[in-house]
């Protein structure tokens, strides 16, 4: 990786983007060194390995930037070829074959050629040309069961997978990467693959020390290669604060729209996607401000990890117009399964889900893809084509929570609008009623002022009052009728809008069909012109053929005479040829026998070397398990044998050395460990004792003149052992 390559990248932090299978990403991939070593050793030693872990733990990054890149970098006479496959939405067998062929071509330095037959037949032919092993990595295997459902057990992939891992002498090792909540789905293959789970590895979240390495490692690598004025430092207090806030279970993405039990907080384990997302956002803000330091104050100003994670989605959605947000809400529910797994759909299907045309959908897809909320996928799983999925599993809950919030806000806005309309109707009815009451008051005043005409005017006033009440009742009835007519008008307007939308869609479809008809007409015109040109060319060719025929007849006469002479010469040569053929056959037979003998000798030599290394590795299991593990890996490169796999397992189980500590002089005495395993006491017969932190290997205390005598197998050194974080 050059300086120019590195500085072209805006940040050493990946955000929600997984690390890829590239040398560039491998240089920035830190914190998983031990896991990479263990997975690589298992892949080389076993025909089938299963790697599983929680969603978002970093399986894809480990498999691509860690395992695949380590295998590709291996040196030797027969380095393994590596192929990664993760496009499960269609029947995968042909795609796996293409990936395997490309991986072998990369290692071989040329295309091994196409071969007929099953997937196992083709890989067997290609590995024979390669002369080495193929490591086939199946990433995100849970998506195979998502897309193929009940047909998974009867699919051709299940048959081919069983053949790949059980056919004798087939030089291919398979690694399956799958989410732990989908691990039981592998039971579909148990009947055809004995010992399916016998070599299983669980990948846990990063611990705090590994998470520190995942931040400081890429930052240090970036600073090594970047110009001095572009380098970035980090406040120690910032890293501690970020790790505290991205601990497993600390980030709450809100309501998800589905049932579930909230994970408990685990302060010793870190959510890697959130860690990367927070560090990427801090980097962007400091760069925008011209700062060369990642600061705790900026982290607090942005609201901490919870607010940064929420803002990632909120900022993307706020950039959309209100109609575009309605479109996004209409398709989000179809991009996440009820169990919280992302699922890809074509752009035309998403338009149907959102009840909009393709023209209205495309700007929304482009905006969300640019903000890394959605990811475009092609047929081979690369970022191309018209299929889209949620960018990362950790966004699944967040997009469903946003959709629930958006629908609630939309429903509230509709209710407020309806309330305002009702208030206007009630105000109109109240006005009519007040007018009627005012009329009654005028009539009553007039009746009182005319008391001198008491009887007649009283009767007239009563009649007018009755008329007023009748008018009031009529006014109320008219108000109710007006309200009913307004509701009917609203319904008719809604129906008119729907009809207009259907008409618009029909018009767009008609325009599309007219455009297709124009294209077909243009194609027909082009084909007609091509036909005329072909006819003229044919006529010209016919004339040329006639001339050539005349020339050929003349040449035939000349050739007849030459043939007679040639027959005489052939008779003479035939005798010599027969003798040469017999000599060549004897030479071919001798050469074939020599090649066969050489191949047998080479095979026996390689087998003997492998067996010798295996025997030496077995003898070193108790004395030097690390050297034993190195020897069995070297034996794998030379020739697999029946004893080698068991020797490899034993070496992996015996390799337990985790640290070497100095006792300060003299023979080392037995070590002592604190109750919580965090401190280690190492003393020697020289009279000195030292205390180390087991996590970092750093000394924290030193004591002189401690008198204690005992024997030790290794002078001057204390050896500490710890348990593995990844277990079978």
C-alpha positions as CSV (number, residue, x, y, z in Angstrom):
1,X,0.0,0.0,0.0
2,X,1.5,3.3,-1.1
3,X,1.1,6.7,0.4
4,X,-0.9,7.8,-2.6
5,X,-3.3,5.0,-2.1
6,X,-3.8,5.6,1.6
7,X,-4.2,9.4,1.5
8,X,-6.9,9.0,-1.2
9,X,-9.1,7.5,1.5
10,X,-10.8,10.0,3.7
11,X,-10.6,8.0,6.9
12,X,-8.9,4.9,8.2
13,X,-12.3,3.9,9.8
14,X,-14.8,1.9,7.8
15,X,-18.1,2.9,9.4
16,X,-20.7,0.4,8.6
17,X,-18.8,-0.9,5.5
18,X,-17.3,-4.3,6.1
19,X,-13.6,-4.8,5.5
20,X,-13.1,-6.3,2.1
21,X,-10.8,-9.0,0.6
22,X,-8.1,-6.5,-0.5
23,X,-4.5,-5.8,0.6
24,X,-5.6,-2.2,1.4
25,X,-8.3,-3.2,3.8
26,X,-6.0,-5.9,5.3
27,X,-3.5,-3.2,6.3
28,X,-6.2,-1.4,8.3
29,X,-7.7,-4.6,9.8
30,X,-6.6,-4.9,13.5
31,X,-7.9,-6.6,16.7
32,X,-8.6,-10.0,15.2
33,X,-5.0,-11.4,14.8
34,X,-5.5,-14.4,17.1
35,X,-8.9,-15.3,15.6
36,X,-7.4,-15.1,12.1
37,X,-4.6,-17.4,13.0
38,X,-7.0,-20.0,14.5
39,X,-9.4,-20.0,11.6
40,X,-6.6,-20.2,9.0
41,X,-5.1,-23.2,10.8
42,X,-8.5,-25.0,10.9
43,X,-9.3,-24.2,7.2
44,X,-5.9,-25.8,6.2
45,X,-6.4,-28.8,8.5
46,X,-10.0,-29.7,7.8
47,X,-12.3,-30.4,4.8
48,X,-15.1,-28.5,6.5
49,X,-15.1,-25.7,9.1
50,X,-18.2,-23.8,10.5
51,X,-17.6,-20.2,11.8
52,X,-20.7,-18.7,13.6
53,X,-21.4,-15.7,15.7
54,X,-24.0,-13.0,16.5
55,X,-25.1,-10.5,13.9
56,X,-22.7,-7.5,13.5
57,X,-19.8,-9.3,15.3
58,X,-17.6,-8.9,12.2
59,X,-17.6,-12.3,10.5
60,X,-17.5,-11.0,7.0
61,X,-14.6,-8.7,7.8
62,X,-12.7,-11.5,9.5
63,X,-13.2,-13.9,6.6
64,X,-12.3,-11.3,3.9
65,X,-9.6,-9.0,5.3
66,X,-8.3,-11.6,7.8
67,X,-8.6,-15.2,6.7
68,X,-8.7,-14.8,2.9
69,X,-5.8,-12.3,2.8
70,X,-3.7,-14.4,5.1
71,X,-4.2,-17.5,2.9
72,X,-3.4,-15.5,-0.3
73,X,-0.2,-14.2,1.3
74,X,1.1,-17.7,2.1
75,X,4.3,-18.7,0.3
76,X,5.5,-22.1,-0.7
77,X,5.7,-24.4,-3.7
78,X,1.9,-24.9,-3.6
79,X,0.1,-21.9,-2.2
80,X,-3.6,-22.4,-1.8
81,X,-6.1,-20.7,-4.0
82,X,-8.9,-18.7,-2.3
83,X,-12.5,-18.1,-3.5
84,X,-15.2,-16.2,-1.6
85,X,-19.0,-16.5,-2.4
86,X,-21.9,-14.6,-0.8
87,X,-24.5,-14.0,-3.5
88,X,-27.4,-16.3,-2.3
89,X,-30.5,-14.7,-3.8
90,X,-30.4,-17.0,-6.9
91,X,-29.5,-20.7,-7.3
92,X,-25.8,-20.5,-6.2
93,X,-24.0,-23.5,-7.8
94,X,-23.0,-21.7,-11.0
95,X,-21.9,-18.6,-9.2
96,X,-19.7,-20.8,-6.8
97,X,-18.1,-22.4,-9.9
98,X,-17.3,-19.0,-11.4
99,X,-15.8,-17.8,-8.1
100,X,-13.7,-21.0,-7.7
101,X,-12.5,-20.7,-11.3
102,X,-11.5,-17.0,-10.8
103,X,-9.7,-17.8,-7.5
104,X,-7.7,-20.6,-9.1
105,X,-6.9,-18.4,-12.1
106,X,-5.6,-15.7,-9.8
107,X,-3.2,-18.1,-8.1
108,X,-2.3,-20.0,-11.2
109,X,-1.7,-16.9,-13.3
110,X,-4.0,-18.0,-16.0
111,X,-7.5,-19.4,-16.7
112,X,-7.6,-23.1,-16.0
113,X,-10.3,-23.5,-18.7
114,X,-13.9,-24.7,-18.6
115,X,-14.8,-28.3,-17.6
116,X,-18.0,-30.2,-17.9
117,X,-19.6,-32.0,-15.0
118,X,-20.7,-31.4,-11.5
119,X,-19.3,-28.6,-9.3
120,X,-17.0,-31.2,-7.6
121,X,-15.9,-32.6,-11.0
122,X,-15.0,-29.1,-12.2
123,X,-13.1,-28.1,-9.0
124,X,-11.2,-31.5,-9.0
125,X,-10.1,-30.8,-12.6
126,X,-9.0,-27.2,-11.8
127,X,-7.1,-28.1,-8.6
128,X,-5.3,-30.8,-10.6
129,X,-4.1,-28.1,-13.0
130,X,-3.2,-25.9,-10.0
131,X,-1.4,-28.6,-8.2
132,X,-2.6,-27.3,-4.8
133,X,-5.6,-26.8,-2.6
134,X,-8.6,-24.5,-3.0
135,X,-10.0,-22.8,0.1
136,X,-13.7,-22.1,-0.6
137,X,-15.3,-19.6,1.8
138,X,-19.1,-19.3,1.9
139,X,-20.0,-16.0,3.6
140,X,-23.4,-14.9,5.0
141,X,-24.8,-18.5,4.5
142,X,-27.9,-17.5,6.5
143,X,-29.1,-15.7,3.4
144,X,-29.3,-19.0,1.4
145,X,-32.0,-20.2,3.8
146,X,-33.7,-16.8,3.8
147,X,-34.0,-16.8,0.0
148,X,-34.6,-20.5,-0.6
149,X,-36.6,-21.4,2.5
150,X,-38.2,-24.8,2.5
151,X,-36.4,-25.7,-0.8
152,X,-33.0,-25.5,0.9
153,X,-32.9,-29.2,1.7
154,X,-33.6,-30.3,-1.8
155,X,-31.6,-27.7,-3.7
156,X,-28.6,-28.6,-5.9
157,X,-26.4,-26.6,-3.5
158,X,-27.0,-29.1,-0.7
159,X,-26.0,-32.0,-2.9
160,X,-22.9,-30.2,-4.3
161,X,-21.8,-29.1,-0.8
162,X,-21.9,-32.7,0.5
163,X,-19.9,-33.9,-2.5
164,X,-17.3,-31.2,-2.0
165,X,-16.5,-32.2,1.6
166,X,-16.9,-36.0,1.4
167,X,-15.3,-36.9,-2.0
168,X,-12.0,-38.6,-1.3
169,X,-8.8,-37.0,-2.6
170,X,-10.6,-33.8,-3.6
171,X,-8.2,-30.9,-2.8
172,X,-10.8,-28.4,-1.5
173,X,-11.4,-27.2,2.1
174,X,-14.8,-25.4,2.8
175,X,-15.4,-22.7,5.4
176,X,-19.0,-21.8,6.2
177,X,-19.7,-18.4,7.8
178,X,-23.2,-18.1,9.3
179,X,-25.1,-16.1,12.0
180,X,-25.6,-18.0,15.2
181,X,-29.4,-17.6,15.1
182,X,-29.4,-19.5,11.8
183,X,-27.0,-22.2,12.8
184,X,-29.7,-24.8,13.4
185,X,-30.7,-24.4,9.7
186,X,-27.6,-26.4,8.8
187,X,-29.3,-29.5,10.2
188,X,-30.8,-29.7,6.7
189,X,-27.4,-31.0,5.5
190,X,-26.6,-33.4,8.4
191,X,-27.9,-36.5,6.7
192,X,-25.5,-36.0,3.8
193,X,-22.5,-34.6,5.6
194,X,-21.4,-36.8,8.6
195,X,-19.7,-34.7,11.3
196,X,-21.1,-31.5,10.0
197,X,-20.5,-29.6,13.3
198,X,-17.4,-31.5,14.4
199,X,-15.1,-28.5,13.5
200,X,-17.1,-25.5,14.6
201,X,-15.7,-22.1,15.8
202,X,-17.7,-19.4,17.6
203,X,-16.7,-15.7,17.0
204,X,-17.4,-13.4,19.9
205,X,-17.5,-9.6,20.0
206,X,-14.3,-7.7,20.5
207,X,-13.1,-7.3,24.0
208,X,-11.8,-3.9,25.2
209,X,-8.1,-4.5,24.3
210,X,-9.0,-5.8,20.9
211,X,-11.3,-2.8,20.3
212,X,-8.4,-0.5,21.3
213,X,-6.3,-2.2,18.7
214,X,-9.1,-1.8,16.2
215,X,-8.9,2.0,16.7
216,X,-5.2,2.6,17.3
217,X,-4.0,0.2,14.7
218,X,-5.5,1.7,11.6
219,X,-4.9,5.2,12.9
220,X,-1.2,4.5,13.4
221,X,-1.0,2.8,10.0
222,X,-2.6,5.8,8.3
223,X,-0.2,8.2,10.1
224,X,2.8,6.2,8.9
225,X,1.8,6.6,5.3
226,X,0.1,10.0,5.3
227,X,1.9,13.4,4.8
228,X,2.8,15.1,8.0
229,X,0.2,17.8,7.6
230,X,-2.6,15.3,7.2
231,X,-1.8,13.1,10.2
232,X,-4.3,12.7,13.1
233,X,-3.8,12.1,16.8
234,X,-6.3,10.9,19.4
235,X,-6.9,11.9,23.0
236,X,-6.6,8.9,25.3
237,X,-9.7,10.0,27.3
238,X,-11.7,9.9,24.1
239,X,-11.0,6.3,23.3
240,X,-12.0,5.2,26.9
241,X,-15.3,7.2,26.7
242,X,-16.2,5.7,23.2
243,X,-15.5,2.2,24.4
244,X,-17.7,2.7,27.4
245,X,-20.6,3.9,25.3
246,X,-20.4,1.3,22.5
247,X,-20.3,-1.7,24.9
248,X,-22.6,-4.5,24.0
249,X,-26.2,-3.6,24.9
250,X,-25.6,0.2,25.5
251,X,-26.9,1.5,22.2
252,X,-30.7,1.5,22.0
253,X,-32.0,1.7,18.4
254,X,-35.6,2.3,19.6
255,X,-38.8,0.4,18.8
256,X,-38.4,-2.2,16.1
257,X,-42.0,-3.0,15.3
258,X,-41.5,-6.6,16.4
259,X,-41.3,-8.6,19.6
260,X,-37.9,-9.3,21.2
261,X,-35.9,-9.4,24.5
262,X,-33.4,-6.6,25.0
263,X,-29.8,-7.8,25.4
264,X,-28.1,-7.0,28.7
265,X,-25.2,-4.7,28.7
266,X,-21.7,-6.4,28.6
267,X,-19.1,-3.7,29.4
268,X,-16.3,-6.1,28.5
269,X,-17.5,-6.7,24.9
270,X,-17.8,-4.0,22.2
271,X,-20.3,-3.6,19.3
272,X,-17.8,-3.2,16.4
273,X,-20.2,-1.6,13.9
274,X,-21.1,1.2,16.3
275,X,-17.4,1.7,17.2
276,X,-16.5,2.1,13.6
277,X,-19.5,4.4,12.9
278,X,-18.7,6.7,15.9
279,X,-15.0,6.9,15.0
280,X,-15.8,7.6,11.3
281,X,-18.2,10.5,12.3
282,X,-15.6,12.0,14.7
283,X,-13.0,11.9,12.0
284,X,-15.3,13.6,9.5
285,X,-16.2,16.4,12.0
286,X,-12.6,17.1,13.0
287,X,-11.4,17.1,9.4
288,X,-14.2,19.6,8.5
289,X,-13.0,21.9,11.3
290,X,-9.3,21.6,10.2
291,X,-8.4,19.8,13.4
292,X,-5.6,17.3,13.7
293,X,-6.8,15.7,16.9
294,X,-9.8,13.4,17.7
295,X,-11.1,15.1,20.8
296,X,-13.3,14.1,23.7
297,X,-15.0,17.6,23.6
298,X,-16.2,16.9,20.0
299,X,-17.6,13.5,21.0
300,X,-19.6,15.2,23.9
301,X,-20.7,18.0,21.6
302,X,-22.1,15.5,19.1
303,X,-24.2,13.9,21.9
304,X,-22.2,10.7,22.5
305,X,-22.4,7.4,20.8
306,X,-26.2,7.0,21.1
307,X,-26.8,10.3,19.4
308,X,-24.2,9.7,16.7
309,X,-25.8,6.4,15.8
310,X,-29.3,7.8,15.7
311,X,-28.1,10.8,13.7
312,X,-26.7,8.5,11.0
313,X,-30.2,7.5,9.9
314,X,-32.0,10.8,10.9
315,X,-29.6,12.9,8.8
316,X,-30.2,10.7,5.8
317,X,-34.0,10.8,6.2
318,X,-34.1,14.5,6.9
319,X,-32.5,15.2,3.5
320,X,-35.5,13.7,1.8
321,X,-38.7,15.6,0.9
322,X,-41.9,14.7,2.7
323,X,-43.2,12.6,-0.3
324,X,-39.9,10.9,-0.5
325,X,-40.0,10.0,3.2
326,X,-43.4,8.4,2.6
327,X,-41.9,6.3,-0.2
328,X,-39.0,5.2,2.1
329,X,-41.5,4.2,4.8
330,X,-43.5,2.2,2.3
331,X,-40.5,0.0,1.3
332,X,-38.5,-0.2,4.6
333,X,-40.9,-2.8,6.0
334,X,-40.2,-5.1,3.1
335,X,-36.4,-4.9,3.4
336,X,-36.2,-6.4,6.9
337,X,-37.7,-9.7,8.0
338,X,-39.7,-10.1,11.2
339,X,-36.6,-11.7,12.8
340,X,-34.5,-8.6,12.0
341,X,-32.6,-10.0,9.0
342,X,-32.0,-7.8,5.9
343,X,-33.4,-9.0,2.6
344,X,-32.8,-7.7,-0.9
345,X,-35.5,-6.7,-3.4
346,X,-35.5,-5.4,-7.0
347,X,-36.2,-1.8,-7.6
348,X,-39.5,-2.6,-9.5
349,X,-40.7,-4.6,-6.4
350,X,-39.8,-1.8,-4.1
351,X,-41.8,0.6,-6.3
352,X,-44.8,-1.7,-6.0
353,X,-44.5,-1.9,-2.2
354,X,-44.3,1.9,-2.0
355,X,-47.2,2.4,-4.5
356,X,-45.2,4.8,-6.6
357,X,-43.7,4.8,-10.1
358,X,-40.1,4.0,-10.9
359,X,-39.4,7.7,-11.7
360,X,-40.4,8.7,-8.1
361,X,-38.5,5.8,-6.5
362,X,-35.1,6.2,-8.2
363,X,-34.1,9.5,-6.4
364,X,-35.0,8.0,-3.0
365,X,-32.9,4.9,-3.7
366,X,-30.0,7.0,-4.9
367,X,-30.1,9.3,-1.9
368,X,-30.3,6.4,0.7
369,X,-27.5,4.5,-1.1
370,X,-25.2,7.6,-1.0
371,X,-25.8,7.9,2.8
372,X,-25.1,4.2,3.3
373,X,-28.6,3.3,4.4
374,X,-29.2,1.1,1.4
375,X,-26.7,-1.0,-0.6
376,X,-27.2,-1.7,-4.4
377,X,-26.5,-5.3,-5.3
378,X,-25.8,-7.0,-8.7
379,X,-26.3,-10.6,-9.7
380,X,-22.9,-11.6,-8.3
381,X,-23.4,-9.8,-5.0
382,X,-21.2,-6.8,-5.9
383,X,-22.4,-3.2,-5.5
384,X,-24.1,-2.9,-8.9
385,X,-27.5,-3.6,-10.5
386,X,-31.0,-2.8,-9.4
387,X,-31.4,-4.9,-6.3
388,X,-31.2,-3.2,-2.9
389,X,-30.8,-4.2,0.7
390,X,-30.2,-2.5,4.1
391,X,-26.6,-1.5,4.3
392,X,-25.8,-3.3,7.5
393,X,-27.7,-5.7,9.9
394,X,-27.4,-3.2,12.8
395,X,-29.6,-0.7,10.8
396,X,-32.5,-3.2,10.6
397,X,-34.0,-2.2,14.0
398,X,-33.3,1.5,13.4
399,X,-35.1,1.7,10.0
400,X,-38.1,-0.2,11.4
401,X,-38.2,2.2,14.4
402,X,-38.0,5.2,12.1
403,X,-40.8,3.8,10.0
404,X,-43.0,3.3,13.1
405,X,-42.3,6.9,14.2
406,X,-43.0,8.3,10.7
407,X,-46.3,6.5,10.4
408,X,-47.4,7.8,13.8
409,X,-46.4,11.4,12.9
410,X,-48.2,11.0,9.5
411,X,-51.4,9.7,11.2
412,X,-51.2,12.6,13.8
413,X,-50.9,15.1,11.0
414,X,-54.0,13.7,9.2
415,X,-56.0,13.7,12.4
416,X,-55.0,17.4,13.0
417,X,-56.1,18.3,9.5
418,X,-59.4,16.5,9.9
419,X,-59.9,18.4,13.3
420,X,-59.4,21.7,11.6
421,X,-62.0,20.9,9.0
422,X,-64.5,19.9,11.6
423,X,-63.9,23.1,13.5
424,X,-64.7,25.2,10.4
425,X,-67.9,23.3,9.8
426,X,-69.0,23.8,13.5
427,X,-68.2,27.5,13.2
428,X,-70.5,27.8,10.2
429,X,-73.4,26.0,12.0
430,X,-72.9,28.2,15.1
431,X,-73.1,31.4,12.9
432,X,-76.4,30.3,11.4
433,X,-77.8,29.5,14.9
434,X,-76.7,32.9,16.2
435,X,-78.4,34.7,13.3
436,X,-81.6,32.8,14.0
437,X,-81.4,33.7,17.7
438,X,-80.8,37.4,16.8
439,X,-83.9,37.3,14.7
440,X,-85.9,35.9,17.6
441,X,-84.6,38.7,19.8
442,X,-85.7,41.4,17.3
443,X,-89.2,39.9,17.0
444,X,-89.5,39.7,20.8
445,X,-88.4,43.3,21.3
446,X,-90.9,44.5,18.7
447,X,-93.7,42.5,20.4
448,X,-92.9,44.2,23.8
449,X,-92.7,47.7,22.2
450,X,-96.2,47.2,20.8
451,X,-97.9,46.1,24.0
452,X,-100.7,48.5,23.3
453,X,-101.8,46.2,20.6
454,X,-101.3,43.4,23.0
455,X,-103.6,40.7,21.8
456,X,-103.1,41.1,18.1
457,X,-99.4,41.9,18.3
458,X,-98.9,39.0,20.8
459,X,-100.5,36.6,18.4
460,X,-98.4,38.0,15.6
461,X,-95.2,37.8,17.7
462,X,-96.0,34.2,18.7
463,X,-96.5,33.3,15.1
464,X,-93.2,35.0,14.1
465,X,-91.4,33.3,17.0
466,X,-92.7,29.9,15.7
467,X,-91.4,30.9,12.2
468,X,-88.0,31.7,13.7
469,X,-87.8,28.4,15.5
470,X,-88.8,26.7,12.3
471,X,-86.1,28.7,10.4
472,X,-83.5,27.7,13.1
473,X,-84.4,24.0,12.7
474,X,-84.2,24.4,8.9
475,X,-80.8,26.1,9.3
476,X,-79.5,23.2,11.4
477,X,-80.9,20.7,8.9
478,X,-79.2,22.6,6.1
479,X,-75.9,22.7,8.1
480,X,-76.1,18.9,8.5
481,X,-76.9,18.5,4.8
482,X,-73.9,20.8,3.9
483,X,-71.6,18.7,6.1
484,X,-72.8,15.5,4.4
485,X,-72.3,17.0,1.0
486,X,-68.7,18.2,2.0
487,X,-67.9,14.6,3.1
488,X,-69.2,13.2,-0.2
489,X,-67.2,15.9,-2.1
490,X,-64.1,14.8,-0.1
491,X,-64.7,11.2,-1.1
492,X,-65.3,12.1,-4.7
493,X,-62.1,14.2,-4.7
494,X,-60.1,11.3,-3.3
495,X,-61.5,8.9,-5.9
496,X,-60.7,11.5,-8.5
497,X,-57.1,11.7,-7.3
498,X,-56.8,7.9,-7.4
499,X,-58.3,7.9,-10.9
500,X,-55.9,10.6,-11.9
501,X,-53.0,8.5,-10.5
502,X,-54.2,5.4,-12.4
503,X,-54.5,7.6,-15.6
504,X,-51.0,8.9,-15.1
505,X,-49.6,5.4,-14.6
506,X,-51.5,4.3,-17.7
507,X,-50.2,7.3,-19.6
508,X,-46.6,6.5,-18.5
509,X,-47.1,2.8,-19.5
510,X,-48.5,3.9,-22.9
511,X,-45.5,6.2,-23.4
512,X,-43.1,3.4,-22.4
513,X,-44.8,1.0,-24.8
514,X,-44.7,3.6,-27.6
515,X,-41.0,4.1,-26.9
516,X,-40.5,0.3,-27.1
517,X,-42.5,0.2,-30.3
518,X,-40.2,3.0,-31.8
519,X,-37.2,1.0,-30.7
520,X,-38.6,-2.1,-32.3
521,X,-39.4,-0.2,-35.5
522,X,-35.9,1.3,-35.6
523,X,-34.4,-2.2,-35.1
524,X,-36.6,-3.6,-37.9
525,X,-35.4,-0.8,-40.2
526,X,-31.8,-1.5,-39.2
527,X,-32.3,-5.2,-39.9
528,X,-33.9,-4.5,-43.3
529,X,-30.9,-2.3,-44.2
530,X,-28.5,-5.0,-43.0
531,X,-30.4,-7.6,-45.1
532,X,-30.1,-5.4,-48.3
533,X,-26.4,-5.0,-47.6
534,X,-26.1,-8.7,-47.1
535,X,-27.9,-9.4,-50.3
536,X,-25.6,-7.1,-52.3
537,X,-22.6,-8.7,-50.6
538,X,-23.9,-12.2,-51.5
539,X,-24.3,-11.2,-55.2
540,X,-20.8,-9.9,-55.2
541,X,-19.6,-13.1,-53.5
542,X,-21.4,-15.1,-56.2
543,X,-19.6,-13.3,-59.0
544,X,-16.3,-13.8,-57.2
545,X,-17.1,-17.5,-56.7
546,X,-17.7,-18.0,-60.5
547,X,-14.3,-16.4,-61.3
548,X,-12.7,-18.5,-58.6
549,X,-14.3,-21.7,-60.1
550,X,-12.8,-21.0,-63.5
551,X,-9.4,-20.5,-61.9
552,X,-9.9,-23.7,-59.8
553,X,-10.6,-25.8,-63.0
554,X,-7.3,-24.5,-64.5
555,X,-5.5,-25.2,-61.3
556,X,-7.0,-28.7,-61.2
557,X,-5.4,-29.6,-64.5
558,X,-2.1,-28.4,-63.3
559,X,-2.6,-30.3,-60.0
560,X,-3.4,-33.5,-61.8
561,X,0.0,-33.7,-63.3
562,X,1.6,-32.7,-60.0
563,X,-0.5,-35.4,-58.3
564,X,1.1,-38.2,-60.4
565,X,4.5,-37.0,-59.4
566,X,3.4,-36.7,-55.8
567,X,2.0,-40.2,-55.7
568,X,5.4,-41.5,-56.9
569,X,7.1,-39.5,-54.2
570,X,4.6,-40.6,-51.6
571,X,5.2,-44.2,-52.3
572,X,8.9,-43.7,-51.7
573,X,8.2,-41.7,-48.5
574,X,5.7,-44.1,-47.1
575,X,8.3,-46.7,-46.4
576,X,10.4,-44.2,-44.6
577,X,7.4,-42.9,-42.7
578,X,6.4,-46.4,-41.5
579,X,9.9,-46.9,-40.1
580,X,9.7,-43.4,-38.4
581,X,6.3,-44.1,-36.9
582,X,7.6,-47.4,-35.3
583,X,10.6,-45.6,-33.9
584,X,8.4,-42.7,-32.5
585,X,6.0,-45.2,-30.8
586,X,8.9,-46.9,-29.1
587,X,10.2,-43.5,-28.0
588,X,6.7,-42.4,-26.7
589,X,6.3,-45.6,-24.7
590,X,9.7,-45.1,-23.1
591,X,9.0,-41.4,-22.3
592,X,5.6,-42.2,-20.9
593,X,7.0,-44.9,-18.7
594,X,9.8,-42.5,-17.5
595,X,7.3,-39.8,-16.7
596,X,5.1,-42.3,-14.8
597,X,8.1,-43.5,-12.8
598,X,9.1,-39.9,-12.0
599,X,5.6,-39.0,-10.9
600,X,5.4,-42.1,-8.6
601,X,8.8,-41.2,-7.2
602,X,7.9,-37.6,-6.6
603,X,4.6,-38.6,-4.9
604,X,6.4,-41.1,-2.7
605,X,9.0,-38.5,-1.8
606,X,6.4,-35.8,-0.9
607,X,4.4,-38.4,1.1
608,X,7.5,-39.4,3.0
609,X,8.4,-35.7,3.7
610,X,4.8,-35.1,5.0
611,X,4.9,-38.3,7.2
612,X,8.3,-37.3,8.6
613,X,7.0,-33.8,9.5
614,X,3.9,-35.3,11.0
615,X,5.9,-37.7,13.1
616,X,8.2,-34.9,14.3
617,X,5.1,-32.8,15.1
618,X,3.6,-35.6,17.2
619,X,6.8,-36.0,19.1
620,X,6.9,-32.3,19.9
621,X,3.3,-32.1,21.1
622,X,4.2,-32.0,24.8
623,X,7.6,-30.2,24.6
624,X,6.9,-27.5,22.0
625,X,3.2,-27.4,20.8
626,X,3.8,-24.2,18.8
627,X,6.6,-25.8,16.8
628,X,4.4,-28.9,16.4
629,X,1.6,-26.7,14.9
630,X,4.1,-25.1,12.5
631,X,5.3,-28.5,11.3
632,X,1.8,-29.8,10.6
633,X,0.9,-26.7,8.6
634,X,4.1,-27.2,6.6
635,X,3.1,-30.9,6.1
636,X,-0.2,-29.8,4.7
637,X,1.5,-27.7,2.1
638,X,3.5,-30.8,1.0
639,X,0.9,-33.7,1.0
640,X,-2.2,-34.4,3.1
641,X,-2.2,-37.9,4.8
642,X,-4.6,-39.8,6.9
643,X,-2.5,-39.2,10.1
644,X,-2.0,-35.5,9.4
645,X,-5.6,-34.3,10.3
646,X,-5.5,-35.9,13.8
647,X,-2.0,-34.5,14.3
648,X,-3.2,-31.1,13.4
649,X,-6.1,-31.2,15.8
650,X,-3.8,-32.4,18.6
651,X,-1.4,-29.5,17.8
652,X,-4.2,-27.0,17.9
653,X,-5.4,-28.2,21.2
654,X,-1.9,-28.3,22.7
655,X,-0.9,-24.8,21.6
656,X,-1.7,-23.0,24.8
657,X,1.3,-20.7,25.4
658,X,0.0,-17.1,25.7
659,X,2.9,-15.2,27.2
660,X,6.6,-15.4,28.2
661,X,7.7,-13.4,31.3
662,X,11.2,-12.8,32.7
663,X,11.8,-13.8,36.4
664,X,14.9,-11.5,36.7
665,X,17.6,-14.2,36.9
666,X,18.1,-17.8,37.9
667,X,15.8,-20.7,37.4
668,X,12.1,-19.8,37.3
669,X,9.9,-20.8,40.2
670,X,6.2,-21.9,39.8
671,X,4.0,-18.9,38.8
672,X,1.1,-17.5,40.9
673,X,-2.0,-15.9,39.4
674,X,-4.5,-13.5,41.1
675,X,-8.0,-14.6,41.9
676,X,-9.5,-12.7,38.9
677,X,-6.7,-13.8,36.5
678,X,-5.6,-10.2,35.9
679,X,-2.2,-10.4,37.6
680,X,0.7,-12.9,37.4
681,X,3.6,-13.3,39.9
682,X,6.9,-14.6,38.4
683,X,9.9,-15.3,40.7
684,X,13.3,-16.9,40.1
685,X,16.0,-18.5,42.2
686,X,18.1,-15.3,41.8
687,X,16.0,-13.8,44.5
688,X,13.9,-11.4,42.5
689,X,10.1,-11.4,41.8
690,X,8.0,-9.5,39.3
691,X,4.3,-8.8,38.8
692,X,2.8,-8.6,35.3
693,X,-0.6,-7.8,33.9
694,X,-1.8,-10.9,32.0
695,X,-3.8,-8.9,29.4
696,X,-1.0,-6.7,28.2
697,X,2.1,-8.5,29.4
698,X,3.4,-5.3,31.0
699,X,5.3,-5.4,34.4
700,X,3.6,-3.5,37.2
701,X,5.8,-4.2,40.3
702,X,9.2,-5.6,41.2
703,X,10.5,-7.1,44.5
704,X,14.1,-7.9,45.4
705,X,15.8,-10.6,47.6
706,X,13.0,-13.2,47.9
707,X,14.5,-16.4,48.9
708,X,12.8,-19.6,47.6
709,X,14.3,-22.6,46.0
710,X,12.7,-25.1,43.7
711,X,13.4,-26.6,40.3
712,X,12.1,-25.6,36.9
713,X,12.3,-27.0,33.4
714,X,13.3,-23.6,31.9
715,X,15.8,-21.2,33.4
716,X,15.0,-17.5,33.8
717,X,11.6,-17.7,32.3
718,X,8.0,-17.9,33.6
719,X,5.4,-19.2,31.2
720,X,1.7,-18.3,31.7
721,X,-1.2,-20.0,30.1
722,X,-4.8,-18.7,29.4
723,X,-7.9,-20.2,27.8
724,X,-8.8,-19.4,24.2
725,X,-11.5,-17.0,23.4
726,X,-12.5,-19.1,20.4
727,X,-13.4,-22.7,21.2
728,X,-14.5,-25.6,19.1
